[in-house]
Amino acid sequence: MPQVAASRVDRVTDTALAWVHGPGASQLRSQVAQWGPSQWRQARGAVQVHGVAPLVYDALRQSGGLAALPRPLARDLETNHDRNTRRVEAVRAVAKQLLALGEAMGMELVTLRDSSLAFHYHPQPALRPTPGVDLLVRPREEARLVSALSRAGWQEILRSVGPPVVVRAERHWDSPGPDAPALQEPCRLNVLTSIDLKSGGLHFDLTWAYWYEARRRLQDDVPGLAPSPLRLMQHVLIQASQSLVALRLRLVDLWDVAAVSRSLSAHDWEILVEEAQDQGEERLFWAPLRLAGRYLGPVALDSVMADLSRGVPASLREWVESAGGDDIAATRLNATVPVKRTCWCRSSWERLFAIRQMLLPLPGEVPTPRLVRSYVHHARGVARWLRSAATRLVRASRARGPQRPSERSGGTAPEASAGGDARISTAFPAGSVT
């Protein structure tokens, strides 16, 4: 079982997070032999805050470790697991209805993060808390979709100025039936016109790549578009980094990283590294991959981690290597928060900008037509994507260009991969994620 840094092993939160690996009753008893009521309360809060209560319950039930937990905690985990199972089933049903609505309207919809993970990547979707459905729609069709949702009973509760335009809506369940007490909170829906992830100086636009590489897949027998594993991986990693900057990263977010990583090929990892280097944002991918490897086992190839780490600020590497579960999912502000958030900065200018964002609200945006702004933003995303693709083609042509001395002399040389980099030449090992 992967272990956290030696200086953090004795922390209650880190011990509780290690329960996702299903320690047996005797092993768990030895871990908590000296715990009192306050430590058990902290452990209970940790599994709830990190979103792994259903996963911990299932792992301990299979290993027999539930017998070592206090009865109230075991009962609470069981209740949480049952409630989450019913909610995930209801969310999947809603996602199917929305995809069918888009199909009937002749509208392309891409399921994002939570929905794609639940449909295609987690073998047991009920173990992952899923608050609602996220959909990507083309800017010109956003108004038509929102109008159709309004007629279907969805109530708009929030709209961003954009871009990207984000419309958040909610609706009560159609027929909660006997499970109504467990599903009182309405289903949430987010409609986005782009995947432009930026906050605190971090910026990465995935919109064009999302649309270009989207795959048509059946999702519970309903046709719809799903993101490619590479783009979903980038999306999950960047959102995990944004949460880590805000000290709200949860272990369930790292579990998503591990789940998607199993579907990536060596060429996918190569493209991920190259695009991170092209945009100078290796830190967005390295930090969550490093934490996922610590808590859940190896996720990325060693060569991938080495290439990414070269562009990561030393202060960020030091903090990630020493951070524990209490640090990555802080529930309250304290004096060390500015220090932890500015460790992401690569220069004094970025550090000043980050501090300004923490201390002062950003000025409001000047209202302009959403459609025009969205198209301009998409054009910029296309330009970034084409530049990245051109860079990969140039590298590949250079790798296939002049013969190397070993080839002219009849010797052998390692064959370059599709992206021109022979360092990543083996497929990602299956089953390497615990």
KEMAR-164557 format. One line per field, with one value per residue (C-alpha): residue number from 1; residue in three letters; x, z, y. Coordinates in nm, 2 decimals. Layout:
<pts>
n <- NUM	...
res <- ALA	...
c1 <- X	...
c3 <- Z	...
c2 <- Y	...
</pts>
This chain:
<pts>
n <- 1	2	3	4	5	6	7	8	9	10	11	12	13	14	15	16	17	18	19	20	21	22	23	24	25	26	27	28	29	30	31	32	33	34	35	36	37	38	39	40	41	42	43	44	45	46	47	48	49	50	51	52	53	54	55	56	57	58	59	60	61	62	63	64	65	66	67	68	69	70	71	72	73	74	75	76	77	78	79	80	81	82	83	84	85	86	87	88	89	90	91	92	93	94	95	96	97	98	99	100	101	102	103	104	105	106	107	108	109	110	111	112	113	114	115	116	117	118	119	120	121	122	123	124	125	126	127	128	129	130	131	132	133	134	135	136	137	138	139	140	141	142	143	144	145	146	147	148	149	150	151	152	153	154	155	156	157	158	159	160	161	162	163	164	165	166	167	168	169	170	171	172	173	174	175	176	177	178	179	180	181	182	183	184	185	186	187	188	189	190	191	192	193	194	195	196	197	198	199	200	201	202	203	204	205	206	207	208	209	210	211	212	213	214	215	216	217	218	219	220	221	222	223	224	225	226	227	228	229	230	231	232	233	234	235	236	237	238	239	240	241	242	243	244	245	246	247	248	249	250	251	252	253	254	255	256	257	258	259	260	261	262	263	264	265	266	267	268	269	270	271	272	273	274	275	276	277	278	279	280	281	282	283	284	285	286	287	288	289	290	291	292	293	294	295	296	297	298	299	300	301	302	303	304	305	306	307	308	309	310	311	312	313	314	315	316	317	318	319	320	321	322	323	324	325	326	327	328	329	330	331	332	333	334	335	336	337	338	339	340	341	342	343	344	345	346	347	348	349	350	351	352	353	354	355	356	357	358	359	360	361	362	363	364	365	366	367	368	369	370	371	372	373	374	375	376	377	378	379	380	381	382	383	384	385	386	387	388	389	390	391	392	393	394	395	396	397	398	399	400	401	402	403	404	405	406	407	408	409	410	411	412	413	414	415	416	417	418	419	420	421	422	423	424	425	426	427	428	429	430	431	432	433	434
res <- MET	PRO	GLN	VAL	ALA	ALA	SER	ARG	VAL	ASP	ARG	VAL	THR	ASP	THR	ALA	LEU	ALA	TRP	VAL	HIS	GLY	PRO	GLY	ALA	SER	GLN	LEU	ARG	SER	GLN	VAL	ALA	GLN	TRP	GLY	PRO	SER	GLN	TRP	ARG	GLN	ALA	ARG	GLY	ALA	VAL	GLN	VAL	HIS	GLY	VAL	ALA	PRO	LEU	VAL	TYR	ASP	ALA	LEU	ARG	GLN	SER	GLY	GLY	LEU	ALA	ALA	LEU	PRO	ARG	PRO	LEU	ALA	ARG	ASP	LEU	GLU	THR	ASN	HIS	ASP	ARG	ASN	THR	ARG	ARG	VAL	GLU	ALA	VAL	ARG	ALA	VAL	ALA	LYS	GLN	LEU	LEU	ALA	LEU	GLY	GLU	ALA	MET	GLY	MET	GLU	LEU	VAL	THR	LEU	ARG	ASP	SER	SER	LEU	ALA	PHE	HIS	TYR	HIS	PRO	GLN	PRO	ALA	LEU	ARG	PRO	THR	PRO	GLY	VAL	ASP	LEU	LEU	VAL	ARG	PRO	ARG	GLU	GLU	ALA	ARG	LEU	VAL	SER	ALA	LEU	SER	ARG	ALA	GLY	TRP	GLN	GLU	ILE	LEU	ARG	SER	VAL	GLY	PRO	PRO	VAL	VAL	VAL	ARG	ALA	GLU	ARG	HIS	TRP	ASP	SER	PRO	GLY	PRO	ASP	ALA	PRO	ALA	LEU	GLN	GLU	PRO	CYS	ARG	LEU	ASN	VAL	LEU	THR	SER	ILE	ASP	LEU	LYS	SER	GLY	GLY	LEU	HIS	PHE	ASP	LEU	THR	TRP	ALA	TYR	TRP	TYR	GLU	ALA	ARG	ARG	ARG	LEU	GLN	ASP	ASP	VAL	PRO	GLY	LEU	ALA	PRO	SER	PRO	LEU	ARG	LEU	MET	GLN	HIS	VAL	LEU	ILE	GLN	ALA	SER	GLN	SER	LEU	VAL	ALA	LEU	ARG	LEU	ARG	LEU	VAL	ASP	LEU	TRP	ASP	VAL	ALA	ALA	VAL	SER	ARG	SER	LEU	SER	ALA	HIS	ASP	TRP	GLU	ILE	LEU	VAL	GLU	GLU	ALA	GLN	ASP	GLN	GLY	GLU	GLU	ARG	LEU	PHE	TRP	ALA	PRO	LEU	ARG	LEU	ALA	GLY	ARG	TYR	LEU	GLY	PRO	VAL	ALA	LEU	ASP	SER	VAL	MET	ALA	ASP	LEU	SER	ARG	GLY	VAL	PRO	ALA	SER	LEU	ARG	GLU	TRP	VAL	GLU	SER	ALA	GLY	GLY	ASP	ASP	ILE	ALA	ALA	THR	ARG	LEU	ASN	ALA	THR	VAL	PRO	VAL	LYS	ARG	THR	CYS	TRP	CYS	ARG	SER	SER	TRP	GLU	ARG	LEU	PHE	ALA	ILE	ARG	GLN	MET	LEU	LEU	PRO	LEU	PRO	GLY	GLU	VAL	PRO	THR	PRO	ARG	LEU	VAL	ARG	SER	TYR	VAL	HIS	HIS	ALA	ARG	GLY	VAL	ALA	ARG	TRP	LEU	ARG	SER	ALA	ALA	THR	ARG	LEU	VAL	ARG	ALA	SER	ARG	ALA	ARG	GLY	PRO	GLN	ARG	PRO	SER	GLU	ARG	SER	GLY	GLY	THR	ALA	PRO	GLU	ALA	SER	ALA	GLY	GLY	ASP	ALA	ARG	ILE	SER	THR	ALA	PHE	PRO	ALA	GLY	SER	VAL	THR
c1 <- 0.00	0.14	0.26	0.27	0.58	0.74	0.69	0.32	0.24	0.12	-0.14	-0.50	-0.61	-0.34	-0.42	-0.79	-0.72	-0.51	-0.83	-0.93	-0.68	-0.89	-0.66	-0.78	-0.92	-0.60	-0.39	-0.65	-0.66	-0.28	-0.30	-0.57	-0.47	-0.39	-0.69	-0.94	-1.28	-1.12	-0.91	-1.22	-1.41	-1.12	-1.10	-1.48	-1.45	-1.15	-1.33	-1.63	-1.43	-1.22	-1.53	-1.42	-1.67	-1.84	-1.51	-1.38	-1.69	-1.67	-1.29	-1.33	-1.63	-1.44	-1.13	-1.31	-1.18	-1.52	-1.51	-1.23	-1.43	-1.66	-2.02	-2.15	-1.88	-1.94	-2.31	-2.25	-2.03	-2.29	-2.57	-2.35	-2.27	-2.64	-2.74	-2.47	-2.56	-2.91	-2.80	-2.55	-2.82	-3.06	-2.79	-2.71	-3.08	-3.09	-2.78	-2.95	-3.25	-3.04	-2.84	-3.17	-3.30	-2.99	-3.02	-3.39	-3.29	-3.00	-2.76	-2.41	-2.35	-2.03	-2.05	-1.79	-1.59	-1.84	-2.07	-1.80	-1.62	-1.94	-2.03	-1.69	-1.40	-1.50	-1.59	-1.82	-1.96	-2.17	-1.84	-1.78	-1.99	-2.15	-2.34	-2.49	-2.43	-2.19	-2.24	-2.04	-2.25	-2.15	-2.19	-2.45	-2.67	-2.65	-2.96	-3.17	-3.06	-3.13	-3.47	-3.55	-3.42	-3.65	-3.95	-3.84	-3.85	-3.49	-3.46	-3.17	-2.99	-2.66	-2.52	-2.16	-2.07	-1.84	-1.65	-1.68	-2.05	-2.16	-2.53	-2.61	-2.96	-3.13	-3.44	-3.60	-3.61	-3.90	-4.03	-3.82	-4.06	-3.95	-3.60	-3.71	-3.54	-3.20	-3.26	-3.39	-3.11	-3.20	-3.00	-2.75	-2.67	-2.39	-2.40	-2.07	-1.97	-1.60	-1.34	-1.11	-0.96	-0.79	-0.75	-0.47	-0.24	-0.30	-0.44	-0.52	-0.78	-0.91	-1.22	-1.10	-0.92	-1.23	-1.45	-1.19	-1.12	-1.47	-1.58	-1.94	-2.01	-2.32	-2.38	-2.63	-2.76	-2.81	-2.57	-2.37	-2.03	-1.76	-1.42	-1.11	-0.91	-0.63	-0.85	-1.05	-0.72	-0.60	-0.93	-0.92	-0.56	-0.61	-0.92	-0.74	-0.46	-0.71	-0.85	-0.51	-0.42	-0.74	-0.65	-0.97	-0.82	-0.99	-0.87	-1.17	-1.02	-0.70	-0.90	-1.04	-0.68	-0.59	-0.91	-0.85	-0.48	-0.55	-0.70	-0.40	-0.15	0.22	0.15	-0.12	0.13	0.38	0.13	0.03	0.40	0.46	0.15	0.24	0.59	0.47	0.25	0.49	0.23	0.40	0.30	-0.07	-0.01	0.28	0.13	-0.19	0.00	0.25	-0.01	-0.22	0.10	0.15	-0.19	-0.31	0.00	0.19	-0.01	0.22	0.55	0.87	0.98	0.66	0.71	1.07	0.99	0.71	0.91	1.17	0.92	0.78	0.88	1.11	0.88	0.59	0.79	0.90	0.54	0.38	0.65	0.59	0.21	-0.04	-0.42	-0.48	-0.29	-0.45	-0.81	-0.80	-1.14	-1.05	-0.82	-0.51	-0.19	0.00	-0.25	-0.09	0.25	0.10	-0.08	0.21	0.44	0.28	0.43	0.73	0.83	0.79	0.53	0.31	0.35	0.23	-0.06	-0.16	-0.15	-0.35	-0.62	-0.63	-0.66	-0.87	-1.17	-1.11	-1.28	-1.61	-1.60	-1.74	-2.05	-2.02	-2.23	-2.16	-2.17	-1.90	-1.67	-1.72	-1.62	-1.31	-1.22	-1.27	-1.04	-0.77	-0.81	-0.79	-0.47	-0.31	-0.41	-0.27	0.05	0.09	0.01	0.26	0.53	0.47	0.49	0.82	0.97	0.85	0.99	1.33	1.33	1.27	1.49	1.87	2.00	2.19	2.55	2.45	2.21	2.47	2.72	2.47	2.41	2.08	1.91	1.59	1.29	1.13	0.77	0.48	0.56	0.93	1.04	1.19	1.19	0.83	0.83	0.64	0.27	0.13	0.14	-0.21	-0.32	-0.04	-0.30	-0.42
c3 <- 0.00	-0.09	0.21	0.26	0.37	0.68	0.88	0.81	0.87	1.23	1.12	1.17	0.83	0.64	0.83	0.75	0.38	0.37	0.45	0.08	0.03	0.26	0.56	0.75	1.10	1.28	1.07	1.13	1.50	1.53	1.34	1.58	1.90	2.07	1.93	2.15	2.08	1.92	1.68	1.57	1.51	1.30	1.10	1.03	0.91	0.69	0.49	0.45	0.35	0.10	-0.06	0.00	0.25	0.01	-0.12	0.24	0.34	0.04	0.09	0.46	0.40	0.16	0.38	0.71	0.85	0.94	1.26	1.39	1.36	1.63	1.55	1.50	1.24	1.05	1.05	0.92	0.64	0.54	0.53	0.32	0.08	0.03	-0.01	-0.27	-0.46	-0.51	-0.60	-0.86	-1.02	-1.03	-1.18	-1.45	-1.54	-1.57	-1.79	-2.02	-2.04	-2.13	-2.40	-2.55	-2.55	-2.73	-2.98	-3.05	-3.11	-3.34	-3.09	-3.01	-2.63	-2.47	-2.12	-1.90	-1.60	-1.35	-1.61	-1.82	-1.52	-1.40	-1.74	-1.87	-1.62	-1.27	-1.25	-0.96	-1.03	-0.71	-0.51	-0.65	-0.52	-0.82	-0.76	-1.10	-1.47	-1.67	-2.05	-2.31	-2.59	-2.88	-2.82	-3.09	-2.94	-2.58	-2.58	-2.75	-2.51	-2.20	-2.34	-2.38	-2.03	-1.89	-2.06	-1.91	-1.56	-1.50	-1.31	-1.39	-1.07	-1.19	-1.52	-1.56	-1.76	-1.97	-2.16	-2.08	-2.04	-1.76	-1.68	-1.36	-1.32	-1.08	-1.08	-0.83	-0.90	-1.12	-0.89	-0.58	-0.44	-0.12	-0.14	-0.11	0.22	0.06	-0.24	-0.10	-0.25	-0.62	-0.91	-1.04	-1.41	-1.55	-1.92	-2.05	-2.38	-2.34	-2.12	-2.05	-1.71	-1.55	-1.20	-0.99	-1.29	-1.41	-1.76	-2.00	-2.27	-2.38	-2.57	-2.93	-2.84	-2.66	-2.96	-3.21	-3.03	-2.89	-2.95	-3.01	-2.75	-2.61	-2.25	-2.10	-2.45	-2.53	-2.80	-2.71	-2.73	-2.47	-2.44	-2.54	-2.24	-2.30	-2.29	-1.99	-1.81	-1.88	-1.76	-1.44	-1.36	-1.42	-1.20	-0.94	-0.95	-0.92	-0.61	-0.47	-0.52	-0.32	-0.06	-0.15	-0.32	-0.21	-0.24	-0.46	-0.72	-0.72	-0.75	-1.08	-1.19	-1.13	-1.30	-1.62	-1.63	-1.70	-2.04	-2.16	-2.41	-2.41	-2.70	-2.49	-2.21	-2.46	-2.60	-2.24	-2.16	-2.48	-2.45	-2.09	-2.19	-2.49	-2.26	-1.97	-1.73	-1.62	-1.26	-1.35	-1.42	-1.20	-0.86	-0.88	-1.04	-0.76	-0.49	-0.67	-0.68	-0.31	-0.19	-0.46	-0.62	-0.94	-1.19	-1.45	-1.60	-1.43	-1.75	-1.76	-1.40	-1.46	-1.77	-1.60	-1.28	-1.47	-1.52	-1.17	-0.92	-0.64	-0.38	-0.51	-0.52	-0.16	-0.04	-0.23	-0.11	0.26	0.25	0.40	0.39	0.62	0.40	0.06	0.19	0.44	0.57	0.71	0.64	0.85	0.84	0.62	0.33	0.14	0.16	0.03	-0.25	-0.37	-0.38	-0.73	-0.86	-1.09	-1.06	-0.84	-1.08	-1.05	-0.68	-0.66	-0.89	-0.67	-0.35	-0.52	-0.61	-0.25	-0.10	-0.35	-0.56	-0.94	-1.12	-1.29	-1.66	-1.91	-2.05	-2.42	-2.64	-2.51	-2.85	-3.00	-2.70	-2.70	-3.07	-3.01	-2.72	-2.93	-3.21	-2.95	-2.84	-3.20	-3.25	-2.93	-3.04	-3.39	-3.26	-3.03	-3.31	-3.55	-3.28	-3.25	-3.63	-3.65	-3.37	-3.55	-3.88	-3.72	-3.56	-3.90	-4.10	-4.13	-4.05	-3.73	-3.74	-3.60	-3.89	-4.16	-4.01	-4.01	-3.63	-3.46	-3.27	-3.07	-3.28	-3.21	-3.09	-3.29	-3.13	-3.19	-2.84	-2.77	-2.40	-2.37	-2.57	-2.35	-2.30	-1.96	-1.74	-1.69	-1.33	-1.19	-1.01	-0.68
c2 <- 0.00	0.34	0.54	0.92	1.11	0.96	1.27	1.26	0.89	0.95	1.21	1.11	1.24	1.06	0.74	0.77	0.83	0.51	0.32	0.33	0.05	-0.18	-0.27	-0.58	-0.55	-0.64	-0.39	-0.11	-0.18	-0.14	0.19	0.34	0.17	0.50	0.70	0.87	1.03	1.34	1.13	0.93	1.25	1.39	1.06	1.08	1.44	1.35	1.08	1.31	1.62	1.41	1.26	0.90	0.78	0.54	0.41	0.36	0.17	-0.06	-0.13	-0.20	-0.41	-0.64	-0.66	-0.71	-0.38	-0.25	-0.46	-0.23	0.09	0.23	0.12	0.48	0.55	0.22	0.29	0.64	0.51	0.25	0.52	0.75	0.46	0.38	0.74	0.80	0.48	0.61	0.96	0.84	0.62	0.92	1.14	0.89	0.88	1.26	1.25	1.00	1.23	1.53	1.34	1.22	1.58	1.69	1.41	1.50	1.87	1.78	1.93	1.81	1.78	1.66	1.51	1.66	1.54	1.38	1.24	1.09	0.95	0.78	0.64	0.52	0.52	0.41	0.04	0.11	0.46	0.45	0.48	0.83	1.12	1.28	1.61	1.65	1.68	1.90	1.95	2.13	2.30	2.51	2.89	2.93	2.66	2.76	2.98	2.72	2.45	2.66	2.75	2.38	2.30	2.57	2.41	2.08	2.21	2.32	2.65	2.87	2.98	3.13	3.27	3.38	3.70	3.48	3.37	3.10	3.12	2.89	2.84	2.66	2.52	2.28	2.06	1.83	1.47	1.34	1.07	1.03	0.76	0.58	0.73	1.09	1.15	1.07	1.28	1.60	1.82	1.90	1.77	2.03	2.10	2.31	2.41	2.54	2.69	2.64	2.47	2.76	2.70	3.00	3.13	3.28	3.31	2.95	2.93	2.64	2.64	2.29	2.39	2.33	2.01	1.88	1.93	1.81	1.48	1.41	1.06	0.94	0.67	0.50	0.61	0.37	0.29	0.66	0.81	1.12	1.27	1.19	1.35	1.16	1.01	1.26	1.57	1.44	1.37	1.72	1.86	1.65	1.74	2.12	2.13	1.93	2.19	2.47	2.31	2.25	2.62	2.70	2.43	2.24	1.94	1.61	1.25	1.17	1.42	1.22	0.90	1.04	1.11	0.74	0.61	0.81	0.73	0.37	0.46	0.67	0.53	0.62	0.86	1.03	1.09	1.23	1.48	1.58	1.65	1.84	2.06	2.14	2.24	2.44	2.65	2.65	2.50	2.17	2.26	2.21	1.84	1.75	1.84	1.62	1.34	1.34	1.34	1.07	0.85	0.91	0.81	0.57	0.42	0.48	0.68	0.82	0.69	0.79	0.96	1.17	1.29	1.37	1.58	1.76	1.83	2.03	2.31	2.31	2.59	2.45	2.60	2.40	2.08	2.12	2.19	1.90	1.66	1.75	1.82	1.59	1.54	1.83	2.07	1.98	2.00	2.28	2.37	2.71	3.00	3.04	3.24	3.00	3.00	3.29	3.11	2.78	2.95	3.16	2.86	2.80	3.12	3.11	3.48	3.78	3.92	3.61	3.62	3.99	3.91	3.61	3.82	4.09	3.83	3.71	4.06	4.25	4.16	4.17	4.46	4.36	4.28	4.52	4.36	4.27	4.03	3.68	3.53	3.75	3.71	3.33	3.31	3.52	3.30	2.99	3.14	3.19	2.83	2.71	2.91	2.76	2.41	2.45	2.59	2.29	2.05	2.23	2.20	1.83	1.78	1.98	1.76	1.45	1.56	1.64	1.30	1.13	1.37	1.32	0.98	0.94	0.83	0.49	0.44	0.54	0.30	0.01	0.02	0.03	0.31	0.32	0.40	0.73	0.73	0.90	1.23	1.22	1.13	0.79	0.84	0.72	0.40	0.16	0.14	0.24	-0.07	-0.21	-0.25	-0.03	0.18	0.03
</pts>
